[in-house]
Structures are given as structure tokens and as C-alpha cells.
Amino acid sequence: MSHIREQIRKSFAASLASDVTRVSGKVYPTRVFPLDGDKLPCIAVYTMSESSELMTMGAKTLRREASVVVEIYIRITGTFDDDADAIAAQVEASISQDTTLGGIAKDSILSSTEIEFSGSAEAPIGVARLTYSVMYVTNTQDAETAR
């Protein structure tokens, strides 16, 4: 088994790899991968932060909220904004099909979208960043099993 955050990332990545046709399956459940022209457009899925609070004292149950980032990398062309919006629409449709991610989450909600340019690759690329708030519950002694 693995930490619920890893299970969430992998669930996002699996859904996006099959549903977001505009990236041809190029979805990575990590923010660390070589970003070259052959991989564009592509998607990276990673967790940025998580907050938690105690729900019950006896069983020590935690209500957690993770920020899951879906980053879309696209070559800069004259249609960048349209391309970013088209891929973002497929991402949003994919995640909205099962906001519980097969039962490991209580809910997944799109909380923000940012679109910017990056000069970190061989040629300038654009990045659309969709951040989801994913709520889930675990026991304090078992971060691998959703409750």
C-alpha cells in the first residue's frame, strides 16, 4: 500500500491519461521528468500541500485536504490560449466524472487555474496550472487507508 496522497496522484494521472486525448497519454504522476519537445503537450500531476485537522478524539481520525496540481505544458504558438483552454476543459471533465477518485476521497474540487509562460525548456512553453482541493479522511495511525 502507499500513502493516500500517492494514491490520489496516481488516480488523477490514470484518469487524465485515458480521458485527455489532446496530450496523447503523456501524463506523469510527478513534477520531476525531462521536459523536451517530444513530450509536449503533456501533463504533470503532483501534490503541493496538505492541511489536516482532528475529527474525532477516540479513534483519532484526521480530515485532510490536499492541494493537487495538474500542470499542462504546451508549446507557445499563436493558439496557446485556445490550446490551454481545450486541454483544461478535458481535465475538468475527466476529474468531474468521479470526484471521489474511486472512493479514496470525499470530494475533489477545482479551486484555481493559472496560465503563464515559462522559459525553462529548450523553447518557450506555456503552463496552465489547475489546482484541486481533495478532501479525504484517514486514521492518524494509518495514512494508507481512506476512511
Backbone as JSON, one array per atom type, in Angstrom:
{
  "sequence": "MSHIREQIRKSFAASLASDVTRVSGKVYPTRVFPLDGDKLPCIAVYTMSESSELMTMGAKTLRREASVVVEIYIRITGTFDDDADAIAAQVEASISQDTTLGGIAKDSILSSTEIEFSGSAEAPIGVARLTYSVMYVTNTQDAETAR",
  "N": [[0.84, -1.18, 0.0], [0.31, 2.36, -0.31], [0.88, 5.81, 0.66], [-2.05, 7.81, 1.01], [-1.96, 10.22, -0.44], [-0.23, 9.59, -2.57], [-1.79, 7.62, -3.8], [-3.92, 9.24, -4.6], [-2.66, 11.0, -6.44], [-1.89, 9.12, -8.39], [-4.39, 8.17, -9.15], [-5.57, 10.5, -10.27], [-3.71, 10.82, -12.41], [-4.08, 8.44, -13.9], [-6.77, 8.67, -14.73], [-6.62, 11.04, -16.24], [-4.76, 10.31, -18.22], [-6.23, 8.52, -19.75], [-8.5, 9.99, -20.47], [-7.88, 12.6, -21.4], [-7.46, 13.41, -24.39], [-6.02, 15.2, -25.91], [-3.39, 15.25, -25.07], [-2.34, 12.86, -25.68], [-1.94, 10.62, -23.91], [0.32, 11.35, -22.46], [0.98, 11.73, -19.49], [2.2, 12.43, -16.32], [2.74, 11.26, -13.07], [4.18, 12.97, -11.32], [6.29, 15.78, -10.55], [8.77, 15.8, -11.54], [10.4, 15.22, -14.36], [11.96, 14.72, -17.57], [11.65, 17.49, -19.62], [11.12, 17.85, -22.75], [10.85, 18.72, -26.26], [9.57, 16.53, -27.55], [7.8, 15.56, -25.69], [5.73, 17.33, -25.46], [2.35, 18.36, -26.14], [1.95, 17.89, -22.58], [1.11, 16.51, -19.33], [1.65, 17.06, -15.88], [1.2, 15.72, -12.66], [0.94, 16.51, -9.3], [1.29, 16.78, -5.7], [1.0, 19.65, -3.67], [0.61, 20.8, -1.11], [-0.78, 20.11, 2.14], [-3.4, 20.2, 4.46], [-4.55, 19.37, 7.75], [-6.94, 18.23, 10.17], [-8.06, 17.22, 13.39], [-10.74, 15.01, 13.6], [-12.18, 13.24, 15.25], [-11.78, 12.37, 18.64], [-11.45, 9.88, 20.06], [-11.01, 7.69, 18.13], [-9.12, 8.99, 16.76], [-9.27, 10.32, 14.15], [-8.39, 11.86, 11.11], [-9.27, 14.67, 9.2], [-8.38, 15.5, 6.07], [-7.0, 17.82, 3.69], [-5.79, 18.03, 0.61], [-3.75, 19.79, -1.71], [-3.84, 19.31, -5.0], [-2.03, 19.48, -7.9], [-2.47, 19.97, -11.31], [-0.54, 20.24, -13.94], [-0.33, 21.6, -17.11], [1.63, 21.4, -19.89], [2.57, 23.21, -22.74], [3.59, 23.91, -26.08], [4.54, 27.2, -27.08], [2.54, 28.85, -29.21], [0.65, 30.65, -31.69], [-1.87, 29.89, -30.98], [-1.89, 29.31, -28.31], [-3.44, 30.06, -25.94], [-6.0, 29.13, -26.63], [-5.42, 26.4, -26.99], [-4.55, 25.7, -24.4], [-6.91, 26.16, -22.95], [-8.58, 24.25, -24.17], [-7.38, 21.8, -23.45], [-7.52, 22.07, -20.67], [-10.28, 22.02, -20.35], [-10.8, 19.33, -20.98], [-9.42, 18.12, -18.86], [-10.88, 19.05, -16.62], [-13.4, 17.92, -17.19], [-12.74, 15.2, -17.05], [-11.9, 14.8, -14.32], [-14.24, 15.54, -13.02], [-15.94, 13.44, -13.5], [-15.63, 11.48, -11.53], [-15.45, 12.51, -8.59], [-14.74, 11.45, -6.18], [-12.68, 9.81, -6.63], [-12.72, 7.01, -6.99], [-13.47, 6.32, -4.44], [-11.47, 6.89, -2.58], [-11.3, 9.5, -1.86], [-13.25, 12.12, -0.31], [-14.22, 14.26, -1.73], [-13.37, 16.18, -4.66], [-12.4, 19.25, -5.76], [-12.13, 21.82, -8.13], [-10.04, 24.45, -7.44], [-8.46, 26.59, -8.29], [-7.1, 28.21, -11.23], [-4.28, 28.86, -13.16], [-2.48, 30.53, -15.7], [0.47, 30.7, -17.54], [3.69, 31.73, -18.91], [6.74, 29.95, -19.54], [10.26, 29.83, -19.47], [11.88, 27.64, -19.14], [12.44, 25.41, -20.67], [13.82, 23.96, -23.76], [12.69, 25.53, -25.79], [10.46, 28.32, -25.48], [7.7, 27.64, -23.37], [4.23, 27.22, -22.54], [2.33, 27.17, -19.54], [-0.4, 25.78, -18.0], [-1.97, 25.75, -14.98], [-3.89, 23.85, -12.97], [-5.4, 23.71, -9.91], [-6.54, 21.49, -7.54], [-8.62, 20.98, -4.72], [-8.55, 18.37, -2.61], [-10.4, 16.45, -0.56], [-10.08, 14.18, 2.1], [-10.21, 11.38, 4.4], [-8.45, 9.9, 7.1], [-7.19, 7.51, 9.49], [-5.18, 8.47, 12.27], [-3.07, 6.74, 12.63], [-2.8, 5.37, 10.31], [-2.03, 6.17, 7.32], [-2.41, 5.14, 4.87], [-4.84, 4.13, 4.24], [-8.0, 5.04, 3.22], [-10.82, 6.45, 4.9]],
  "CA": [[0.0, 0.0, 0.0], [1.07, 3.62, -0.33], [0.19, 6.94, 1.28], [-3.23, 8.22, 0.26], [-1.58, 11.26, -1.41], [0.27, 8.9, -3.77], [-2.94, 7.0, -4.44], [-4.68, 10.33, -5.23], [-1.9, 11.41, -7.63], [-1.97, 8.06, -9.4], [-5.77, 8.15, -9.64], [-5.67, 11.63, -11.19], [-2.91, 10.56, -13.6], [-4.71, 7.38, -14.69], [-7.97, 9.24, -15.36], [-6.23, 12.01, -17.26], [-4.09, 9.61, -19.32], [-7.21, 7.9, -20.64], [-9.56, 10.91, -20.88], [-7.43, 13.84, -22.02], [-6.94, 12.97, -25.68], [-5.14, 16.22, -26.52], [-1.99, 15.03, -24.67], [-1.97, 11.52, -26.18], [-1.47, 9.74, -22.84], [1.56, 11.83, -21.82], [0.62, 12.22, -18.15], [3.22, 11.98, -15.39], [2.31, 11.48, -11.68], [5.31, 13.58, -10.62], [6.71, 17.05, -11.14], [10.15, 15.63, -11.98], [10.56, 14.43, -15.56], [12.62, 15.55, -18.58], [10.67, 18.24, -20.4], [11.66, 18.2, -24.06], [9.84, 18.95, -27.28], [8.81, 15.32, -27.88], [6.8, 15.28, -24.66], [4.69, 18.37, -25.45], [1.87, 18.76, -24.83], [1.91, 16.84, -21.56], [0.54, 16.88, -18.03], [2.28, 16.57, -14.65], [0.29, 15.74, -11.51], [1.69, 16.42, -8.05], [0.68, 17.42, -4.53], [1.8, 20.79, -3.2], [0.49, 20.99, 0.33], [-1.92, 19.43, 2.74], [-3.76, 20.59, 5.82], [-5.34, 18.33, 8.4], [-7.49, 18.55, 11.5], [-8.62, 16.08, 14.1], [-12.2, 14.94, 13.52], [-12.68, 12.55, 16.44], [-10.72, 12.16, 19.63], [-11.24, 8.48, 20.41], [-10.4, 6.94, 17.04], [-8.11, 9.87, 16.18], [-9.5, 10.4, 12.71], [-7.99, 13.13, 10.53], [-9.85, 15.18, 7.96], [-7.25, 16.09, 5.35], [-7.29, 18.5, 2.43], [-4.54, 18.12, -0.17], [-3.75, 20.58, -2.95], [-3.31, 18.51, -6.1], [-1.79, 20.35, -9.04], [-2.42, 19.39, -12.65], [0.14, 21.22, -14.8], [-0.39, 21.31, -18.54], [2.74, 22.04, -20.61], [2.22, 23.35, -24.16], [4.46, 24.79, -26.87], [4.0, 28.52, -27.34], [2.16, 29.15, -30.59], [-0.4, 31.67, -31.75], [-3.13, 29.36, -30.42], [-1.6, 28.8, -26.96], [-4.56, 30.22, -25.01], [-7.07, 28.2, -27.04], [-4.95, 25.04, -26.71], [-4.56, 25.52, -22.95], [-8.31, 26.04, -22.53], [-9.14, 22.98, -24.66], [-6.87, 20.72, -22.6], [-8.09, 22.27, -19.33], [-11.68, 21.55, -20.39], [-10.77, 17.87, -20.89], [-9.01, 17.78, -17.5], [-12.02, 19.29, -15.73], [-14.42, 16.9, -17.47], [-12.24, 13.91, -16.56], [-11.95, 14.73, -12.85], [-15.62, 15.68, -12.54], [-16.64, 12.15, -13.65], [-15.59, 10.76, -10.25], [-14.75, 13.4, -7.66], [-14.27, 10.68, -5.02], [-11.5, 9.06, -7.09], [-12.92, 5.6, -6.7], [-13.76, 6.12, -3.02], [-10.38, 7.25, -1.67], [-11.51, 10.89, -1.44], [-14.63, 12.52, -0.05], [-14.56, 15.15, -2.83], [-12.28, 16.87, -5.35], [-12.99, 20.47, -6.3], [-11.18, 22.75, -8.75], [-10.0, 25.66, -6.6], [-7.86, 27.72, -9.01], [-6.43, 27.98, -12.5], [-3.3, 29.9, -13.51], [-1.88, 30.29, -17.01], [1.66, 31.55, -17.63], [4.75, 31.3, -19.81], [7.95, 29.51, -18.86], [11.43, 29.74, -20.34], [12.75, 26.62, -18.57], [12.71, 24.32, -21.62], [14.61, 24.35, -24.94], [11.95, 26.64, -26.4], [9.45, 28.78, -24.51], [6.48, 26.84, -23.25], [3.19, 27.76, -21.7], [1.9, 26.27, -18.49], [-1.71, 26.01, -17.38], [-1.91, 25.04, -13.7], [-5.19, 23.67, -12.33], [-5.21, 23.21, -8.55], [-7.73, 20.87, -6.96], [-8.67, 20.67, -3.29], [-9.03, 17.0, -2.47], [-10.7, 16.16, 0.83], [-10.14, 12.76, 2.43], [-10.16, 11.09, 5.83], [-7.65, 8.74, 7.48], [-6.87, 7.33, 10.89], [-3.85, 9.05, 12.49], [-2.05, 5.69, 12.61], [-2.83, 4.65, 9.04], [-2.14, 7.15, 6.24], [-2.5, 4.4, 3.61], [-6.2, 3.66, 4.06], [-9.04, 6.07, 3.33], [-11.97, 6.07, 5.72]],
  "C": [[0.89, 1.24, 0.0], [0.23, 4.72, 0.33], [-0.99, 7.36, 0.39], [-2.88, 9.31, -0.77], [-1.05, 10.63, -2.7], [-0.87, 8.25, -4.53], [-3.78, 8.05, -5.18], [-3.97, 10.77, -6.51], [-2.04, 10.38, -8.75], [-3.38, 7.94, -9.98], [-6.01, 9.29, -10.63], [-4.97, 11.29, -12.51], [-3.56, 9.49, -14.5], [-5.95, 7.9, -15.42], [-7.59, 10.17, -16.5], [-5.57, 11.34, -18.46], [-5.1, 8.99, -20.28], [-8.23, 8.9, -21.19], [-9.1, 12.15, -21.63], [-6.7, 13.49, -23.33], [-5.95, 13.95, -26.29], [-3.68, 16.11, -26.07], [-1.52, 13.62, -25.02], [-1.36, 10.62, -25.11], [-0.22, 10.19, -22.12], [1.21, 12.55, -20.51], [1.58, 11.59, -17.17], [2.78, 12.28, -13.95], [3.44, 12.02, -10.8], [5.62, 14.92, -11.26], [8.13, 16.96, -11.7], [10.18, 14.67, -13.17], [11.22, 15.32, -16.61], [11.57, 16.19, -19.48], [11.33, 18.66, -21.71], [10.53, 18.28, -25.07], [8.99, 17.75, -27.63], [7.69, 15.04, -26.89], [5.63, 16.27, -24.67], [3.6, 18.09, -26.47], [1.85, 17.58, -23.87], [1.34, 17.41, -20.26], [1.39, 16.27, -16.92], [1.27, 16.72, -13.52], [1.12, 15.6, -10.25], [0.9, 17.1, -6.93], [1.61, 18.52, -4.04], [1.78, 20.92, -1.69], [-0.71, 20.21, 0.82], [-2.15, 20.01, 4.13], [-4.57, 19.45, 6.43], [-5.83, 18.83, 9.75], [-8.12, 17.3, 12.08], [-10.14, 16.13, 14.04], [-12.8, 14.33, 14.78], [-11.52, 12.26, 17.37], [-10.42, 10.69, 19.86], [-10.5, 7.69, 19.35], [-9.28, 7.73, 16.37], [-8.16, 9.85, 14.65], [-9.13, 11.79, 12.22], [-8.79, 13.44, 9.27], [-8.72, 15.93, 7.28], [-7.73, 16.78, 4.07], [-5.96, 18.73, 1.72], [-4.76, 19.02, -1.38], [-3.06, 19.74, -4.02], [-3.22, 19.41, -7.33], [-1.73, 19.52, -10.32], [-1.8, 20.47, -13.54], [0.15, 20.73, -16.23], [0.73, 22.09, -19.21], [2.45, 22.02, -22.1], [3.26, 24.23, -24.84], [3.76, 26.13, -27.07], [3.79, 28.68, -28.85], [1.11, 30.25, -30.54], [-1.73, 31.21, -31.18], [-2.95, 28.86, -29.0], [-2.8, 28.9, -26.03], [-5.7, 29.27, -25.34], [-6.68, 26.76, -26.73], [-5.0, 24.75, -25.21], [-5.99, 25.35, -22.45], [-8.93, 24.72, -22.97], [-8.67, 21.81, -23.8], [-7.44, 20.85, -21.19], [-9.53, 21.78, -19.29], [-11.73, 20.02, -20.29], [-10.36, 17.41, -19.49], [-10.2, 17.92, -16.56], [-13.11, 18.26, -15.94], [-14.01, 15.54, -16.91], [-12.39, 13.8, -15.04], [-13.38, 14.8, -12.34], [-16.43, 14.39, -12.7], [-16.67, 11.34, -12.36], [-14.78, 11.58, -9.25], [-14.3, 12.69, -6.38], [-13.08, 9.79, -5.36], [-11.59, 7.58, -6.7], [-13.13, 5.31, -5.23], [-12.63, 6.5, -2.08], [-10.51, 8.69, -1.17], [-12.98, 11.11, -1.13], [-15.12, 13.41, -1.19], [-13.3, 15.77, -3.41], [-12.89, 18.06, -6.08], [-11.89, 21.34, -6.91], [-11.2, 24.05, -7.96], [-9.33, 26.84, -7.29], [-7.25, 27.25, -10.33], [-5.51, 29.16, -12.78], [-2.7, 29.52, -14.86], [-0.71, 31.25, -17.17], [2.63, 30.98, -18.66], [5.96, 30.89, -18.99], [9.08, 29.42, -19.87], [12.37, 28.64, -19.9], [13.06, 25.46, -19.51], [13.55, 24.85, -22.78], [13.99, 25.56, -25.63], [10.9, 27.08, -25.39], [8.2, 27.9, -24.54], [5.48, 27.58, -22.39], [2.77, 26.71, -20.7], [0.54, 26.71, -17.99], [-1.72, 25.14, -16.13], [-3.31, 25.03, -13.07], [-4.94, 23.06, -10.96], [-6.55, 22.73, -8.01], [-7.56, 20.73, -5.45], [-9.31, 19.3, -3.17], [-9.17, 16.71, -0.98], [-10.76, 14.64, 1.03], [-9.93, 12.58, 3.92], [-9.32, 9.84, 6.05], [-7.62, 8.64, 9.02], [-5.47, 7.9, 11.09], [-2.74, 8.01, 12.41], [-2.0, 4.93, 11.29], [-3.09, 5.64, 7.9], [-2.27, 6.48, 4.87], [-3.92, 3.95, 3.3], [-7.19, 4.8, 4.26], [-10.19, 5.54, 4.15], [-13.22, 6.71, 5.17]]
}
